[in-house]
Structure formats: C-alpha cells, structure tokens
Amino acid sequence: MSLVLIPATDLHFAWMLDEPVIPPPLRLPRGGVDQPWVLRWLRRNLGDLQGTGSWLMVDGDEVVGLCSYKDPPGADGAVDIGYAVAPARRRRGYATAAVALLIEAARADPRLRRLTAETALDNLPSQRVLEANGFRRTGRSHDVDEGEMIVWGLSL
C-alpha cells in the first residue's frame, strides 16, 4: 500500500458524480467510492472548508476512499472528522492509514488543537481505526439516523 491524501477539488467530485468533465489521471474502484448523496454533501462542504480539510485517499492511481473535516475548525481549535473507504477496498488498512495522514495534516494546521469523531456503537472497524490512531472515547451522543454514538477525541 502506498496511500497518499490528495486535496479534493470540485473537479474531483464532478468526476465521481459522472458529470461531463475532463477526468483526472485517477481511476475509481468498481462500484465507486461512496453514494452520490455523500459525494454531493462533501462537494458542498468544500466552500465552507476554504480549500483545506477534504481529501481523496489514493493508492497508486486509484481513489480508494475519502476523508475530511465535517466543518471548519471551531474557535476552540476543534474539528470533527469523517472517513470512508470504497466498499470494494475495505479491510486493507486504508482507513487507519488515511486517519494517520489526516492527523499529520491537522498537526501542521495552526488553527487546530483537537480532533473529534463519532462512531456507531456497532461499527467496530471504525472504532479500531480511531483507537489505532490514538483517539480516546470521550462520551456519547445521539444521531437521528445511526442512534447512539460513541464520541472520540484526540489532542494535537
């Protein structure tokens, strides 16, 4: 695995949504990276993030997943993160590697002092990703779609 994070652009999301654009020199796994509604949400979020905090997970020339800040950093220096690996590329260590790279990028950002994340109670793979990267459980929350969630935190 030679995973790198490439800053996501509007062109990348247009390409992943099958809009008529000149494709980047990348390919997608069979079945794509994520559902169209997720890609549209991340694309809309690009403007709020002002060009920092949304990445493609790329191995070789293939986009294997996405990771990002969910919102711009708050006044307290905290930002919530999210990540997803294409269904056809799961269980290969991509999420763990991508979160490690995201943490490196966050540590280089002077606006940030803390990362947070949430996982569903039954999402053990995602919990292992966060634990492997030094996140600690800090509490619980509730999501309308997912139900009770575990809240995680990592001081930078």
C-alpha positions, 0 to 999 in steps of 0.5 A: 500500500502506498496511500497518499491524501490528495486535496479534493477539488470540485473537479474531483467530485464532478468526476465521481458524480459522472458529470461531463468533465475532463477526468483526472489521471485517477481511476475509481474502484468498481462500484465507486467510492461512496453514494452520490448523496455523500459525494454531493454533501462533501462537494458542498462542504468544500466552500465552507472548508476554504480549500483545506480539510477534504481529501481523496485517499489514493493508492497508486492511481486509484481513489480508494476512499475519502476523508475530511473535516465535517466543518471548519475548525471551531474557535476552540481549535476543534474539528470533527472528522469523517472517513470512508473507504470504497466498499470494494477496498475495505479491510486493507488498512486504508482507513487507519492509514488515511486517519494517520495522514489526516492527523499529520495534516491537522498537526501542521494546521495552526488553527487546530488543537483537537480532533473529534469523531463519532462512531456507531456503537456497532461499527467496530472497524471504525472504532479500531481505526480511531483507537489505532490512531490514538483517539480516546472515547470521550462520551456519547451522543445521539444521531437521528439516523445511526442512534447512539454514538460513541464520541472520540477525541484526540489532542494535537 
